């Protein structure tokens, strides 16, 4: 008999004074980082739900946060055009990427940290993608989208092998680049509206994307073929994340719900209701037992998986 998994709400974390834009779980599964348009980053103890510290250093809304693979650093970006690197253990700002030269000229919309722990890619309203050395703060390369048949890149992801950069565009396309050289590899087309989120599967074989067209798409990005379209949300899908098992996915939408999907069959496993505004960001814990959602209702919700046979 197939096991039946039930996702249930566990806790709501409150403290931000404006919309929550991004959430990230540390690699050890113990710490949660959240960013907000209130210009702060909050660090939380995931076990107790207690706030550990509030990081202040941005002078505008913080749009994204991401941990380094070793969990010791946190990278953030925002409307103040800054990309900042923080020491998580010391709650301290270490450096600003491109502070003196080569920084973005418009708000930094999203970022991704490569598996090597030292490469950061950012995308901005200035229509550039920039690759950074996190240790030195120096710019390694800049891609200018002017002249490209691409809209603004709203979201970025790096493949698990650190070779490929994916970017989702406002014009419904997904572009793939060689991370080392910045060379464009191919473009994925299939969405009928802007792409809001991209994420590689843990094994690096599949790319998932979320869109204004209310769907999530799964791609064989090496051939350019769309594998399946996940349909169920009633409004814009803001974010998609793979479960660590690589088979399930979670998505968050303007319809205020989270959806859980079987990526193989396309079946919607669950719809999680609890937020009073758009679900903007998601993160799974490394063990896959916890799902974190950040919302424009200014809160963060924790959801836990329970199985009828006691397994996850």
Buried (B, 14 or more C-beta within 10 A) or exposed (E): EEEEBEBEEEEBBEBBEBBBBBBBBBBEBBBBBBBBBBBBBBBBEBEEBEBBBBBEBBEBBBBBBBBBEEBBBBBBBBBBBBBBBBEBEEBEBBBBBBEEEBBBEEBBBBBBBBBEBBBBBBBBBBBBBBBBEBEEBEBBBBBEBEEBEBBBBBBBBBBBEBBBBBBBBBBBBBBBBEBBEBEBBEBBEBBEBBBBBBBBBBEBEBBBBBBBBBBBBBBEBBEBEBBBBBBBBEEBBBBBBBBBEBBBBBBBBBBBBBBBBBBEEBEBBBBBEBBEBBBBBBBBBEEBBBBBBBBBBBBBBBBBBEEEEEEB
